[in-house]
Amino acid sequence: MYEMNELIPVVALLTRQYTGIESSSVTYEKANQLMEAVIYCIRELEQSGDDLLTSRQQSAMQAYKTGAQLVRRKTEDLLAFYERNKQKFSAYGNGYLADILQRGLPAFFENYNEKYDPQNTILTLDYPLLVDLTAYQGIDCVDLYVRSLAEEQQFLAKYGEEYVQSVLRSYSEDYEELPENIAGIVFGNIIGHLLAGRGLSGKLCGTDLQGIYAQYRFCENEKSGGFREKVSGLAAAFLTQYYAGAEQTQRYMMAGLPDICTRIGIAAAHRNLDNIFVF
């Protein structure tokens, strides 16, 4: 990153563009926002791996302008991606997901200020994903969110609307108002079928759950944490087989697998597997 004395002329330029040539006076809050905008765009260039920046052959002004172009291009590309795919997206009856699909994302594209406030994510993104977004902001955050959401939709589409909603309804009667990731719920239920050696067409019964609990006891007696390792291995093999050629979908679901496996392990330890393997 550049020194402050290198950034100030860039911020001054952006300030003049914001206020108009006749004035360069802005509030402290607005000046801070514009400084953050400059830093955001330069970091966008840094994260792109541009050799010119790392070798310091670009001035701060050049780095900002190149980074701003990258931000603009990423915004345009994401809008085009969203427009191509939005008709395929389904909320499966979940209100949080419906809100982000029907209101949140259109509002973002309408209100995102890529020039003067690119660091502002705008959305609260209340529907949680399986990937961690805390290190991202602005278009970087929303870009990762939308593309991850597309992979989640591809994962769920394989089972059909009726099956997904049946799993969700069995998980919670109020699943429409549940602030949880629905792909994680469905994947957890599928893992139960894998452990029971059952196809997805039949609902798991008490005998199936007893058999899974017996596997848990055996694995834990053999090796502490062994059951979670078994669950993780089965789930990873399932993704590799049934999502062959969809590596990004595999990677997205694998990102949520550690948490899913932990919840299954805890449920097994407390004999509450019916809270996860619901259908």
URGI-V33445 format. One record per residue. N is the residue number from 1. RES is the residue in one letter. PHI is phi in whole degrees, 0 to 359 (999 if undefined). PSI is psi as a letter, one per 40 degrees, with the letter a starting at -180 (* if undefined). D_LAST is the distance of its C-alpha to the last C-alpha in whole Angstrom. Layout:
BEGIN
N_RES_PHI_PSI_D_LAST, N_RES_PHI_PSI_D_LAST
END
This chain:
BEGIN
1_M_999_i_52, 2_Y_278_i_56, 3_E_286_i_58, 4_M_301_d_58, 5_N_294_d_62, 6_E_278_d_60, 7_L_275_d_58, 8_I_302_d_60, 9_P_298_d_61, 10_V_292_d_58, 11_V_295_d_57, 12_A_298_d_60, 13_L_299_d_60, 14_L_296_d_56, 15_T_295_d_58, 16_R_297_d_61, 17_Q_294_d_58, 18_Y_289_d_56, 19_T_268_d_59, 20_G_103_i_62, 21_I_301_d_65, 22_E_286_e_67, 23_S_212_i_65, 24_S_230_e_63, 25_S_267_h_62, 26_V_223_i_59, 27_T_291_i_57, 28_Y_300_d_56, 29_E_297_d_53, 30_K_291_d_53, 31_A_297_d_55, 32_N_295_d_52, 33_Q_298_d_50, 34_L_291_d_52, 35_M_297_d_52, 36_E_297_d_49, 37_A_295_d_48, 38_V_297_d_51, 39_I_297_d_49, 40_Y_300_d_46, 41_C_292_d_47, 42_I_295_d_49, 43_R_294_d_46, 44_E_300_d_45, 45_L_291_d_47, 46_E_303_d_47, 47_Q_288_e_43, 48_S_283_e_44, 49_G_78_f_46, 50_D_293_h_49, 51_D_295_d_52, 52_L_295_d_55, 53_L_287_d_53, 54_T_295_d_53, 55_S_272_e_57, 56_R_60_f_58, 57_Q_278_e_60, 58_Q_259_i_58, 59_S_287_i_60, 60_A_300_d_57, 61_M_296_d_58, 62_Q_296_d_57, 63_A_297_d_54, 64_Y_297_d_53, 65_K_296_d_54, 66_T_293_d_52, 67_G_297_d_49, 68_A_296_d_49, 69_Q_296_d_49, 70_L_295_d_46, 71_V_298_d_44, 72_R_297_d_45, 73_R_294_d_44, 74_K_295_d_40, 75_T_296_d_40, 76_E_296_d_41, 77_D_295_d_39, 78_L_292_d_36, 79_L_299_d_37, 80_A_296_d_37, 81_F_297_d_34, 82_Y_297_d_32, 83_E_296_d_34, 84_R_290_d_33, 85_N_250_e_29, 86_K_297_d_29, 87_Q_289_d_28, 88_K_275_e_25, 89_F_284_h_23, 90_S_232_h_21, 91_A_274_e_20, 92_Y_52_f_16, 93_G_88_e_17, 94_N_278_h_18, 95_G_294_d_21, 96_Y_294_d_22, 97_L_291_d_22, 98_A_300_d_23, 99_D_296_d_26, 100_I_290_d_27, 101_L_286_d_27, 102_Q_270_d_29, 103_R_238_d_31, 104_G_298_d_31, 105_L_293_d_32, 106_P_302_d_34, 107_A_294_d_36, 108_F_298_d_36, 109_F_295_d_38, 110_E_283_d_40, 111_N_249_e_41, 112_Y_295_h_41, 113_N_256_g_45, 114_E_290_e_45, 115_K_268_d_49, 116_Y_258_e_49, 117_D_210_f_46, 118_P_291_e_44, 119_Q_279_e_42, 120_N_274_h_41, 121_T_290_d_37, 122_I_72_d_37, 123_L_276_i_33, 124_T_275_e_32, 125_L_53_f_28, 126_D_292_d_26, 127_Y_281_h_23, 128_P_279_i_22, 129_L_255_i_22, 130_L_271_e_21, 131_V_253_i_25, 132_D_272_h_28, 133_L_254_e_30, 134_T_296_d_33, 135_A_274_e_35, 136_Y_242_i_36, 137_Q_209_i_37, 138_G_61_a_39, 139_I_295_d_38, 140_D_298_d_37, 141_C_291_d_34, 142_V_291_d_33, 143_D_298_d_33, 144_L_296_d_31, 145_Y_298_d_28, 146_V_294_d_29, 147_R_290_d_28, 148_S_292_d_26, 149_L_298_d_24, 150_A_295_d_25, 151_E_292_d_23, 152_E_296_d_20, 153_Q_296_d_20, 154_Q_294_d_21, 155_F_299_d_18, 156_L_287_d_15, 157_A_299_d_17, 158_K_297_d_17, 159_Y_258_e_13, 160_G_88_i_15, 161_E_300_d_14, 162_E_296_d_12, 163_Y_295_d_9, 164_V_300_d_10, 165_Q_292_d_11, 166_S_295_d_7, 167_V_296_d_6, 168_L_296_d_9, 169_R_293_d_9, 170_S_290_d_6, 171_Y_289_d_8, 172_S_202_h_11, 173_E_297_d_13, 174_D_255_f_16, 175_Y_298_d_14, 176_E_299_d_17, 177_E_249_f_19, 178_L_269_h_18, 179_P_275_f_20, 180_E_235_i_17, 181_N_283_h_17, 182_I_284_d_14, 183_A_294_d_14, 184_G_295_d_14, 185_I_294_d_11, 186_V_294_d_9, 187_F_296_d_11, 188_G_300_d_10, 189_N_294_d_7, 190_I_298_d_9, 191_I_301_d_11, 192_G_300_d_9, 193_H_294_d_9, 194_L_295_d_13, 195_L_294_d_14, 196_A_276_e_12, 197_G_69_f_14, 198_R_247_i_11, 199_G_285_i_11, 200_L_284_e_9, 201_S_287_d_9, 202_G_251_h_8, 203_K_286_h_5, 204_L_293_i_6, 205_C_248_i_9, 206_G_300_d_11, 207_T_297_d_14, 208_D_299_d_11, 209_L_293_d_11, 210_Q_297_d_15, 211_G_295_d_16, 212_I_292_d_15, 213_Y_297_d_17, 214_A_297_d_20, 215_Q_297_d_19, 216_Y_300_d_20, 217_R_297_d_23, 218_F_297_d_24, 219_C_296_d_24, 220_E_288_d_25, 221_N_291_d_28, 222_E_286_d_29, 223_K_197_h_29, 224_S_299_h_28, 225_G_84_e_26, 226_G_296_d_25, 227_F_293_d_21, 228_R_296_d_21, 229_E_296_d_23, 230_K_295_d_21, 231_V_301_d_18, 232_S_298_d_20, 233_G_295_d_22, 234_L_297_d_18, 235_A_294_d_17, 236_A_295_d_21, 237_A_295_d_21, 238_F_298_d_18, 239_L_297_d_19, 240_T_298_d_23, 241_Q_283_d_22, 242_Y_271_e_20, 243_Y_236_f_22, 244_A_299_h_25, 245_G_88_e_28, 246_A_245_g_26, 247_E_297_d_27, 248_Q_293_d_27, 249_T_295_d_23, 250_Q_301_d_23, 251_R_295_d_25, 252_Y_297_d_23, 253_M_293_d_20, 254_M_296_d_22, 255_A_298_d_23, 256_G_268_e_20, 257_L_295_d_19, 258_P_304_d_21, 259_D_292_d_20, 260_I_298_d_16, 261_C_295_d_18, 262_T_296_d_20, 263_R_296_d_17, 264_I_293_d_15, 265_G_298_d_18, 266_I_294_d_19, 267_A_297_d_16, 268_A_294_d_17, 269_A_298_d_20, 270_H_257_e_19, 271_R_55_f_17, 272_N_241_f_14, 273_L_298_d_11, 274_D_290_e_9, 275_N_280_e_10, 276_I_245_d_9, 277_F_269_g_6, 278_V_256_e_4, 279_F_214_*_0
END
